[in-house]
Amino acid sequence: MNKQNIYHYLMIQGEVDEKTDMLIDECIEEVKEHSLFKCIHAHVHLSQSPLKIDELDMVIDSNDLNQYLSECSEAILIACTLGSEVDRKLKYYQLYDMGKAVIFDSVCNAYIEECADAYEENLNLKKRTFRLCPGYGDMPLKYNQNISKYLDIEKHLRVTINDGGLFVPLKTMVGIIGVGVNKEKTCLTCVNINTCQLRSEGKTCYVKK
């Protein structure tokens, strides 16, 4: 795993002390051991002005998505999970070792991102945007409901979703990938560039490649 992603989730800057780094290594091994990564996707069509996912009959009210998908007529809906066992381990550490729980949680977040990235690479899409997930930028969590229902994640991934748009197992995510144009995460194309607290501190909400 790329430890920089884990440091990012832990908001660590500069040198990492040996004890913390050893604990991160320990959590990496445990997350890999207890994860059961599964992923599904579907191709959908987009309409513009207003931006809409045709198959879901879903008009998108998000400046971020409107900007990143403005040149796309197609998209990929994707959903993936690490399974229920990592949730059980996380809950255990939250009860008995909160320090390790924080690191374990960050490793889980980095691991599902890396697994999803690898899955996307195997789709062999010549041009695509980065994956945009509900909760990112101004994309509301309620979109989790629509995408999850369309992909039928309960059937295919054994994942349920509550009324607030949160998943069970927790380490699950859904996202939208625009097809037909290459767009990577960058501060220069972000709608929050002038108001971003992270940017004002010299940070980003993503790990620079």
Secondary structure, DSSP 8 states (H G I E B T S, - for coil): --HHHHHHHHT--S---HHHHHHHHHHHHHHHHH---EEEEEEEEEETTTTEEGGGTEE---HHHHHHTTT-SEEEEEEEE--HHHHHHHHHHHHH-HHHHHHHHHHHHHHHHHHHHHHHHTTT-SSBB--B-TTSTT--TTHHHHHHHHHTHHHHH--EE-TTS-EESSSEEEEEEEESS-B---GGG-TTTTT-HHHHTT--SS---
